[in-house]
Amino acid sequence: MDKDLNTKIQHWLSRDTDPVTKNQILKLLNDKNFSELKDMFSSRLTFGTAGIRGIIGAGTNRINQLLIQETALGLANYLRHSEENKSVVVGYDERHLSKQFAEATACILISQNIKVHLFAFSSPTPVVSYFVNYYTADAGIVITASHNPKEYNGLKLFLSNGAQIFPPIDSKISEEIMKATQQKIPSLCITDAKFKKEISYIPQEKINEYIKDISHDTNYSIGKNIPKVKFSYSPLHGVGLPTIDLLMKYNNYKNFYIVEEQSQPNPDFPTVNNPNPEDPDSMKLAIKYAEKNKCDIACVHDPDADRLSIAINTGSNFLVLNGNQIGVLLADYVLSKNKKANPIVGTTIVSSRMLNQIAINYNATYYETLTGFKWLMNSTLLDNHNLIFAYEEAIGYSVNNKVNDKDGMSAMLAFCNLASELKYKDINVIEHLASLYVKYGYYFTSQKIIHLNSENFDFMQELRTKHIKKIGNTSVSYIEDYLSGKVVYFTKEQPKQEIQLPSSDILIYNLSDNSRIIIRPSGTEPKIKIYYEILLKLNHVDEFETISKIGKSKIKELEQFHLDEIKR
C-alpha cells in the first residue's frame, strides 16, 4: 500500500469514534482492498454550489460523523475569531444518519462554548434559514443532501443573515476545517449536553412563527372571496408535509390531496429512482392524484422542501412546468402585487433572460449572479430590503424577505395564490404564461447533461482550446469565459467589454440569432450541464401550442448541432 495512503488511513482511525465507519476501514484493510481505500481518501469533500455533499461512508472523500465533527469544529474556530457569546442554529432532515450528524455537530459547538439552537424535529431547510434570523444567530447548519440520491448526505451552512456561505468566507472556514483535522475531537456526547441543559431545543410548535411570517409576506392581498385552487402534493418522502399542511390550512386551502405513497419520510425513496423534482418521473404520482381528484395543479417538493416543481391541468392533460416557466410566472405575479419603492429582482446567468424584460416593464432593478442561491442572496448588487423576488432555473425560488435562501414552501403558497386568482378570472395558468410570452418574447429553454468519466474529465479545458465560431448554420457572435474573465469576439460589434462577476468555470456562447448556450460543471456531481435558450415570436395566446412545437424542433436542432461540434 502507498505510504501516503497508509498515513491518511492511520490518522483517520486514530480520530474516528464511530464504530460503523471505523470497521469499514478495518475490513477493507483486512481484505487488502486498496483501490476502494484509495478512493475513500483520494481527496476531501469541500464546499460546492450548496454546501458539502457526498456518499455516506468512511474516509475524507465521504460523508461521515468525523468529517461532520471536523467541519463543526472548523466553524467554531472561525466564529471564535470575533467576539464571544456566539450561537448557531442546527437542523436536519430525514436522510440516513441526519439526526446523528446534527447531534454530533451540536456537541462539538457546545464543547467550544457556542450556544446551540437544535431542532427537536426533522425540518425543511428553509425553516432552518428562517430561524437563523429569528434567533439572530451567527450561523446555521442543516444536515441534508437535498435532492441527491439515497446514498448521499451533506451539510448546508448559513451565515448570520440566513443565506448560504460564499467566497471568501467559505475559503476561510475551509482553512479552519483543515486545522481542525489536526485538533482533538471533543468527547462530549448529546446525553451529557442534554443533562447540562446546554442545548436550547426548538420545539415543533415553534414552526407557527414561520407559518405566520411567511403567510403575512406571501399573501399579496389576495381577495378573501376568491376560491382557492385544488391541488395534489407530494413531499417526495422528505420533510415538507407537516409544514405545508399547516401553511396551506392557515391560508384557507382546504381542497388538497396528499400523495399517500410518498407522504412519510423515507431515506430510501422507494417510489422514485431519483428524489429530484426536476426529473419528470418524480411528478408521476402527484399528477396521478391530481387527475383522480380533478385538481388544478400538482405540486412536488424535493426531500428538504427548498425546491418546488409544478404541473398544470390544461384541461386535456397535466403539463409539467420547467424552472424558468415557474420563475417568470412568479416574478410577474410578485411584481404586479408589489407596493415597495425601487423593487429588486434577480436570477442566475444560466436562467432565462426573460426576467430582465419583466423587470424593465415594472421599473424594477434587475441583477444576475453566478449559479446558486449563495450568490443570489449575497450579491454586492443587492439591497435585501428591496429584494422582492429571486430564482434559479433549477426550481429554486425566493418570494419574500423572510428566508434568505430558496424556499419551496412559500413559493408554493405564492403559486397557489396566483393560480387561484387566475381561476377566479377563468384563465388557465398556461394561458396566462402564453400571454407573458406574447408580451415579453417566448424564451424557449432546454438542458442537456454530460456525465464525466476518466476519458472526458478535461471537458471544459478542451472546449476552451476550440473557440467554436459556428454552430450549424448560425455564427457565434462572442464567447464569455467566466474562468478567465475574458470575452472572445468573432464580429466587429463588441457589446460586452468585460465580465463583472467572480471567476467561475463557465462558458457562454452568444449566437447571431439571439440564441444562447451556457456550459458549466455541476457543483455537486461529476457532470457537465448545458443550457440552451432560443427566442421565438408569439403573436397571440392561441398560437402557443403551435409555436411550442416549432420551439422544440428548433432547440433540438441547436442541441444536435452543438453536440456534433463539440465531438469534432
CORCORZI-V300729 format. One record per residue. N is the residue number from 1. RES is the residue in one small letter. PSI is psi in radians with two decimals (none if undefined). BURIAL is I if it has 9 or more other C-alpha atoms within 8 Angstrom, else O. D_CENTER is the distance of its C-alpha to the mean C-alpha in whole Angstrom. Layout:
# CORCORZI-V300729
{{N	RES	PSI	BURIAL	D_CENTER} {N	RES	PSI	BURIAL	D_CENTER}}
This chain:
# CORCORZI-V300729
{{1	m	2.49	O	40} {2	d	2.39	O	39} {3	k	-0.73	O	40} {4	d	-0.72	O	36} {5	l	-0.75	I	34} {6	n	-0.68	I	37} {7	t	-0.77	O	37} {8	k	-0.74	I	33} {9	i	-0.79	I	33} {10	q	-0.67	O	36} {11	h	-0.73	O	34} {12	w	-0.85	I	31} {13	l	-0.54	I	34} {14	s	-0.26	O	36} {15	r	-0.40	I	33} {16	d	2.11	I	31} {17	t	0.03	O	32} {18	d	1.99	O	30} {19	p	-0.47	O	33} {20	v	-0.94	O	30} {21	t	-0.58	I	29} {22	k	-0.76	I	32} {23	n	-0.52	O	34} {24	q	-0.81	I	32} {25	i	-0.80	I	33} {26	l	-0.67	O	36} {27	k	-0.75	O	36} {28	l	-0.64	I	35} {29	l	-0.74	I	38} {30	n	-0.64	O	40} {31	d	-0.07	O	39} {32	k	0.68	O	39} {33	n	1.28	I	36} {34	f	-0.45	I	35} {35	s	-0.72	O	33} {36	e	-0.72	O	30} {37	l	-0.70	I	31} {38	k	-0.72	I	31} {39	d	-0.69	I	27} {40	m	-0.52	I	26} {41	f	0.28	I	27} {42	s	-0.51	O	27} {43	s	-3.06	O	24} {44	r	2.35	O	22} {45	l	2.32	I	18} {46	t	3.01	O	17} {47	f	2.21	I	14} {48	g	-2.53	I	11} {49	t	-0.66	I	8} {50	a	0.98	I	7} {51	g	-2.64	I	10} {52	i	2.28	I	13} {53	r	2.58	I	12} {54	g	2.99	I	16} {55	i	2.42	I	18} {56	i	2.30	I	20} {57	g	-3.13	O	24} {58	a	2.75	I	26} {59	g	2.88	I	26} {60	t	-0.33	I	24} {61	n	0.32	I	22} {62	r	2.88	I	21} {63	i	2.22	I	19} {64	n	3.05	I	22} {65	q	-0.73	I	24} {66	l	-0.78	I	25} {67	l	-0.69	I	22} {68	i	-0.75	I	21} {69	q	-0.76	I	24} {70	e	-0.63	I	24} {71	t	-0.77	I	21} {72	a	-0.71	I	22} {73	l	-0.67	I	25} {74	g	-0.72	I	24} {75	l	-0.75	I	22} {76	a	-0.75	I	25} {77	n	-0.74	I	27} {78	y	-0.80	I	25} {79	l	-0.58	I	25} {80	r	-0.07	I	29} {81	h	-0.38	O	30} {82	s	-2.75	O	30} {83	e	2.96	O	32} {84	e	-2.96	O	32} {85	n	0.86	O	31} {86	k	2.71	I	27} {87	s	2.64	I	25} {88	v	2.38	I	22} {89	v	2.30	I	20} {90	v	2.17	I	19} {91	g	3.06	I	17} {92	y	2.72	I	16} {93	d	-2.74	I	15} {94	e	0.42	I	17} {95	r	2.88	I	17} {96	h	2.21	O	20} {97	l	0.12	O	21} {98	s	-0.81	I	18} {99	k	-0.72	I	21} {100	q	-0.78	O	23} {101	f	-0.65	I	21} {102	a	-0.74	I	20} {103	e	-0.65	I	24} {104	a	-0.68	I	25} {105	t	-0.82	I	22} {106	a	-0.74	I	24} {107	c	-0.72	I	28} {108	i	-0.82	I	27} {109	l	-0.76	I	26} {110	i	-0.68	I	29} {111	s	-0.36	I	31} {112	q	0.32	O	31} {113	n	0.61	O	32} {114	i	2.19	I	28} {115	k	2.48	I	28} {116	v	2.26	I	25} {117	h	1.75	I	24} {118	l	2.26	I	23} {119	f	2.32	I	21} {120	a	0.03	O	24} {121	f	2.71	O	22} {122	s	2.47	I	19} {123	s	2.73	I	16} {124	p	2.62	I	13} {125	t	-0.78	I	10} {126	p	-0.54	I	11} {127	v	-0.66	I	14} {128	v	-0.80	I	14} {129	s	-0.77	I	13} {130	y	-0.78	I	16} {131	f	-0.27	I	19} {132	v	-0.79	I	18} {133	n	-0.68	I	20} {134	y	-0.73	O	22} {135	y	0.10	O	24} {136	t	0.80	O	23} {137	a	2.89	I	22} {138	d	-0.28	I	22} {139	a	2.96	I	19} {140	g	2.52	I	16} {141	i	2.33	I	15} {142	v	2.25	I	13} {143	i	1.96	I	14} {144	t	2.67	I	12} {145	a	0.27	I	10} {146	s	-2.01	O	8} {147	h	0.17	I	8} {148	n	2.84	I	11} {149	p	2.95	O	14} {150	k	-0.41	I	17} {151	e	-0.16	O	18} {152	y	2.73	I	15} {153	n	3.12	I	15} {154	g	-2.93	I	13} {155	l	2.26	I	13} {156	k	2.41	I	11} {157	l	2.21	I	13} {158	f	2.58	I	13} {159	l	-3.10	I	16} {160	s	-0.32	I	19} {161	n	0.07	O	17} {162	g	0.11	I	14} {163	a	2.74	I	12} {164	q	2.64	I	11} {165	i	2.66	I	13} {166	f	2.91	I	14} {167	p	2.55	O	17} {168	p	0.08	O	20} {169	i	-0.69	O	19} {170	d	-0.67	I	17} {171	s	-0.68	O	20} {172	k	-0.73	I	23} {173	i	-0.68	I	21} {174	s	-0.67	I	21} {175	e	-0.73	I	25} {176	e	-0.58	I	25} {177	i	-0.73	I	24} {178	m	-0.63	I	26} {179	k	-0.65	I	29} {180	a	-0.43	I	28} {181	t	-0.25	O	28} {182	q	-0.02	O	32} {183	q	2.72	O	32} {184	k	2.37	O	34} {185	i	2.07	O	31} {186	p	2.55	O	32} {187	s	0.11	O	34} {188	l	2.29	I	33} {189	c	2.88	O	32} {190	i	-0.58	I	30} {191	t	-0.73	O	34} {192	d	-0.73	O	35} {193	a	-0.70	I	33} {194	k	-0.76	I	33} {195	f	-0.66	O	37} {196	k	-0.05	O	37} {197	k	0.68	O	34} {198	e	0.00	I	32} {199	i	2.29	I	29} {200	s	1.94	I	28} {201	y	2.42	O	27} {202	i	1.92	I	24} {203	p	2.85	I	26} {204	q	-0.73	O	25} {205	e	-0.27	O	26} {206	k	-0.32	O	25} {207	i	-0.38	I	22} {208	n	-0.49	O	24} {209	e	-0.76	O	24} {210	y	-0.79	I	20} {211	i	-0.86	I	21} {212	k	-0.79	O	24} {213	d	-0.79	I	22} {214	i	-0.75	I	19} {215	s	-0.73	I	22} {216	h	-0.61	O	24} {217	d	-0.15	I	22} {218	t	-0.05	I	20} {219	n	-0.42	I	24} {220	y	0.64	O	25} {221	s	0.67	O	28} {222	i	2.37	O	28} {223	g	2.36	O	32} {224	k	-0.44	O	33} {225	n	-0.04	O	35} {226	i	2.12	I	32} {227	p	2.48	O	32} {228	k	2.57	I	28} {229	v	2.73	I	27} {230	k	2.44	I	27} {231	f	2.73	I	23} {232	s	2.72	I	22} {233	y	2.40	I	19} {234	s	2.26	I	18} {235	p	0.04	I	16} {236	l	0.82	I	16} {237	h	0.29	I	17} {238	g	-2.65	I	15} {239	v	0.20	I	16} {240	g	-0.46	I	15} {241	l	-0.90	I	19} {242	p	-0.71	O	21} {243	t	-0.75	I	19} {244	i	-0.70	I	18} {245	d	-0.78	O	22} {246	l	-0.78	I	23} {247	l	-0.81	I	21} {248	m	-0.65	I	22} {249	k	-0.65	I	26} {250	y	-0.52	I	26} {251	n	0.40	O	26} {252	n	0.47	O	28} {253	y	2.04	I	26} {254	k	-0.48	O	29} {255	n	1.33	O	29} {256	f	2.68	I	25} {257	y	2.10	I	25} {258	i	2.33	I	23} {259	v	1.79	I	23} {260	e	-0.75	O	25} {261	e	-0.38	O	24} {262	q	0.24	I	21} {263	s	-0.56	I	21} {264	q	2.53	I	22} {265	p	2.36	I	20} {266	n	1.91	I	20} {267	p	-0.14	I	19} {268	d	-0.11	O	20} {269	f	1.09	I	19} {270	p	-0.36	O	22} {271	t	-0.03	O	22} {272	v	2.59	O	19} {273	n	-0.51	O	19} {274	n	2.06	I	15} {275	p	0.83	I	13} {276	n	2.00	I	11} {277	p	-0.18	I	11} {278	e	-0.41	I	11} {279	d	2.06	O	14} {280	p	-0.52	O	17} {281	d	-0.52	O	19} {282	s	-0.25	I	16} {283	m	-0.17	I	18} {284	k	-0.83	O	21} {285	l	-0.68	O	22} {286	a	-0.69	I	21} {287	i	-0.69	I	23} {288	k	-0.78	O	26} {289	y	-0.70	I	26} {290	a	-0.70	I	26} {291	e	-0.80	O	28} {292	k	-0.67	O	31} {293	n	0.21	O	30} {294	k	0.89	O	30} {295	c	2.84	I	27} {296	d	-0.65	I	26} {297	i	2.79	I	22} {298	a	2.33	I	20} {299	c	2.41	I	17} {300	v	2.32	I	14} {301	h	2.77	I	11} {302	d	3.00	I	9} {303	p	-0.41	I	11} {304	d	0.17	I	10} {305	a	0.49	I	10} {306	d	-0.18	I	7} {307	r	2.69	I	6} {308	l	2.26	I	10} {309	s	2.54	I	12} {310	i	2.45	I	16} {311	a	2.46	I	19} {312	i	2.37	I	22} {313	n	1.94	I	26} {314	t	-0.14	I	28} {315	g	-0.56	O	31} {316	s	-0.44	O	32} {317	n	-3.09	O	28} {318	f	2.19	I	25} {319	l	2.12	O	22} {320	v	2.14	I	19} {321	l	2.56	I	17} {322	n	3.03	I	14} {323	g	-0.64	I	11} {324	n	-0.65	I	14} {325	q	-0.78	I	17} {326	i	-0.70	I	15} {327	g	-0.82	I	14} {328	v	-0.55	I	17} {329	l	-0.82	I	19} {330	l	-0.69	I	17} {331	a	-0.85	I	18} {332	d	-0.66	I	21} {333	y	-0.86	I	22} {334	v	-0.75	I	21} {335	l	-0.62	I	23} {336	s	-0.42	O	26} {337	k	-0.18	O	26} {338	n	2.42	I	25} {339	k	0.03	O	28} {340	k	2.55	O	27} {341	a	2.56	O	29} {342	n	0.99	O	27} {343	p	2.64	I	23} {344	i	2.36	I	21} {345	v	2.59	I	18} {346	g	2.81	I	15} {347	t	-3.11	I	13} {348	t	2.86	I	12} {349	i	-0.30	I	15} {350	v	-0.07	I	14} {351	s	2.99	I	13} {352	s	2.51	I	17} {353	r	-0.06	O	19} {354	m	-0.55	I	20} {355	l	-0.62	I	19} {356	n	-0.70	O	21} {357	q	-0.66	I	24} {358	i	-0.74	I	23} {359	a	-0.72	I	23} {360	i	-0.74	I	26} {361	n	-0.60	O	28} {362	y	0.18	O	27} {363	n	0.66	O	28} {364	a	2.64	I	24} {365	t	2.34	I	23} {366	y	2.43	I	21} {367	y	2.72	I	19} {368	e	2.59	I	16} {369	t	3.08	I	14} {370	l	3.00	I	13} {371	t	2.34	I	10} {372	g	2.54	I	7} {373	f	-0.28	I	7} {374	k	-0.51	I	9} {375	w	-0.74	I	12} {376	l	-0.66	I	11} {377	m	-0.03	I	12} {378	n	0.31	I	15} {379	s	2.43	O	17} {380	t	-0.25	O	20} {381	l	0.01	O	21} {382	l	2.33	I	19} {383	d	1.81	O	22} {384	n	-0.47	O	19} {385	h	-0.48	O	22} {386	n	-0.05	I	22} {387	l	2.13	I	19} {388	i	-0.25	I	18} {389	f	2.43	I	15} {390	a	2.59	I	12} {391	y	2.78	I	10} {392	e	2.64	I	8} {393	e	-0.30	I	10} {394	a	0.81	O	7} {395	i	0.73	I	7} {396	g	2.32	I	6} {397	y	2.52	I	9} {398	s	2.10	I	11} {399	v	0.12	I	15} {400	n	-3.13	I	17} {401	n	0.11	I	17} {402	k	-0.47	O	17} {403	v	2.06	I	14} {404	n	0.84	I	12} {405	d	3.01	I	9} {406	k	2.51	I	7} {407	d	1.79	I	9} {408	g	-0.37	I	10} {409	m	-0.86	I	13} {410	s	-0.56	I	15} {411	a	-0.66	I	13} {412	m	-0.74	I	15} {413	l	-0.80	I	18} {414	a	-0.73	I	18} {415	f	-0.69	I	18} {416	c	-0.62	I	21} {417	n	-0.77	I	23} {418	l	-0.85	I	23} {419	a	-0.61	I	24} {420	s	-0.78	I	26} {421	e	-0.71	I	28} {422	l	-0.73	I	28} {423	k	-0.67	I	30} {424	y	-0.55	I	32} {425	k	0.09	O	33} {426	d	0.71	O	33} {427	i	2.22	I	31} {428	n	2.59	I	28} {429	v	-0.67	I	24} {430	i	-0.67	O	25} {431	e	-0.73	I	28} {432	h	-0.73	I	26} {433	l	-0.76	I	24} {434	a	-0.66	I	27} {435	s	-0.56	I	28} {436	l	-0.66	I	26} {437	y	-0.65	I	26} {438	v	-0.71	I	30} {439	k	-0.72	O	29} {440	y	-0.19	I	27} {441	g	2.50	I	27} {442	y	1.68	I	25} {443	y	1.84	I	22} {444	f	2.18	I	22} {445	t	2.75	I	19} {446	s	3.00	O	18} {447	q	2.51	O	16} {448	k	2.62	O	18} {449	i	2.32	O	17} {450	i	2.04	O	20} {451	h	2.38	O	20} {452	l	2.52	I	21} {453	n	-3.01	O	24} {454	s	-0.45	O	27} {455	e	-0.56	O	29} {456	n	0.43	O	26} {457	f	-0.50	O	24} {458	d	0.57	O	26} {459	f	-0.90	O	24} {460	m	-0.71	I	23} {461	q	-0.65	O	26} {462	e	-0.70	O	28} {463	l	-0.66	I	27} {464	r	-0.39	O	28} {465	t	-0.21	O	31} {466	k	-0.67	O	32} {467	h	1.07	O	31} {468	i	2.17	O	31} {469	k	-0.24	O	33} {470	k	2.41	O	33} {471	i	1.91	I	31} {472	g	-2.23	O	33} {473	n	0.13	O	36} {474	t	2.27	I	33} {475	s	2.63	I	34} {476	v	2.13	I	31} {477	s	-0.83	I	32} {478	y	2.73	I	30} {479	i	2.29	I	27} {480	e	2.11	I	24} {481	d	1.82	I	24} {482	y	-0.19	I	21} {483	l	-0.76	I	22} {484	s	-0.32	O	26} {485	g	0.19	I	25} {486	k	2.69	I	28} {487	v	2.18	I	28} {488	v	2.09	O	31} {489	y	2.51	I	33} {490	f	0.10	O	35} {491	t	2.96	O	37} {492	k	-0.56	O	39} {493	e	2.37	O	36} {494	q	1.36	O	34} {495	p	-0.43	O	32} {496	k	2.04	O	29} {497	q	-0.70	O	31} {498	e	2.79	O	28} {499	i	2.21	I	24} {500	q	-0.38	O	23} {501	l	2.82	O	20} {502	p	2.77	O	20} {503	s	2.35	O	20} {504	s	2.65	O	18} {505	d	1.31	I	19} {506	i	2.43	I	18} {507	l	2.33	I	21} {508	i	2.14	I	21} {509	y	2.05	I	25} {510	n	2.04	I	26} {511	l	2.79	I	29} {512	s	-0.36	I	32} {513	d	0.31	O	31} {514	n	0.20	O	28} {515	s	2.87	I	26} {516	r	2.47	I	23} {517	i	2.21	I	21} {518	i	2.31	I	18} {519	i	2.26	I	18} {520	r	2.66	I	16} {521	p	2.62	I	15} {522	s	2.56	I	12} {523	g	-0.13	O	11} {524	t	-0.23	I	11} {525	e	2.72	O	13} {526	p	1.31	I	17} {527	k	2.79	I	16} {528	i	2.34	I	17} {529	k	2.32	I	15} {530	i	2.18	I	17} {531	y	2.25	I	17} {532	y	2.44	I	20} {533	e	2.23	I	21} {534	i	2.73	I	24} {535	l	2.13	I	26} {536	l	2.80	I	28} {537	k	2.13	O	31} {538	l	1.98	I	31} {539	n	-0.52	O	34} {540	h	2.60	I	34} {541	v	-0.64	I	32} {542	d	-0.33	O	34} {543	e	-0.06	I	33} {544	f	-0.86	I	30} {545	e	-0.73	O	30} {546	t	-0.83	O	33} {547	i	-0.56	I	31} {548	s	-0.72	O	27} {549	k	-0.70	O	30} {550	i	-0.73	O	31} {551	g	-0.74	I	27} {552	k	-0.73	O	26} {553	s	-0.78	O	29} {554	k	-0.75	O	29} {555	i	-0.55	I	25} {556	k	-0.67	O	26} {557	e	-0.74	O	29} {558	l	-0.75	I	27} {559	e	-0.82	I	25} {560	q	-0.79	O	28} {561	f	-0.74	I	30} {562	h	-0.82	I	27} {563	l	-0.64	O	27} {564	d	-0.71	O	31} {565	e	-0.68	I	31} {566	i	-0.67	O	28} {567	k	-0.32	O	31} {568	r	none	O	34}}
